[in-house]
Amino acid sequence: MKKITLCATLIALFFMTSCQKENTQEESKAMSKEEKENWQTANLDAKFATSQKKVTAYLFSTNEMATLVKTPNIKEVRFLLGYADNTIQISIIGVDKSGKELGIVNPTVLKESNYQEKLSRLSALSISETEMRSPVVEEHLLLPKDALAGIEAWQEKLKSVSDLNAITSYEGSRFCYFSLEADVVAAMVDHEDIVNIGLFLGLNPKGKVTTILIGLDKNNAVKEFAQGITGGINIAVSIFDGVRPCPPYGSCKSH
């Protein structure tokens, strides 16, 4: 009986370990000045591509993001870029209209080797045409299929290790952050059952790297629901872009 119990325990531990390998989340620390500076000069070579391919997404807690965007006077959120351990580091800050930093949120880094199945669901989803949105939120809304295409395009660049320095730069200057209005994030965190905002890197229609924000459920899958009497229309709850890169929008000197 003891041998059977021991074997059962070992088997359980084996499966637990296997699951952890498939779906791991690493805590991210606050980005240092050195990491920001390293990003500006990092050589995005094969070593970088190998490490970055292991990063599925950067997860930002909706509770923390809600607190951030409810901070008085925050007008814009910025996704700061850094570099450490051969991978891109990202932190989110909230700023007022003068660019003064009023709050920061750091992510956990999702590394899930079999995430493609969850991501492929985007091709079957649509967006709600009946939901009321403000003009600024509507402006940043991204079709699920376009989000998937952008994410897959970035992943292909990492596989081929081609043009990585060019697609992360504007006229020879590397992007230091992306930004969008705080109202967009506020709309994302307003939905129930969205546990994390997943920040995925992707390519925009111009072939440049950008940030793609997707509302995720407790299993880090795209949050969706069925709409209509028969429940035949699958809706993606929240998918947005972080469209404004710096440069050319804004100044890197303030960060």
Helices and strands as residue ranges (DSSP letters): H 2-22, E 23-27, H 33-41, H 46-52, E 57-61, H 62-69, E 76-84, E 87-95, E 101-105, E 108-112, H 116-120, G 121-124, H 135-140, H 144-160, H 164-167, E 169-170, E 173-174, E 177-181, H 182-189, E 196-203, E 209-216, E 224-227, E 233-236, E 239-242, E 244-246, G 252-254
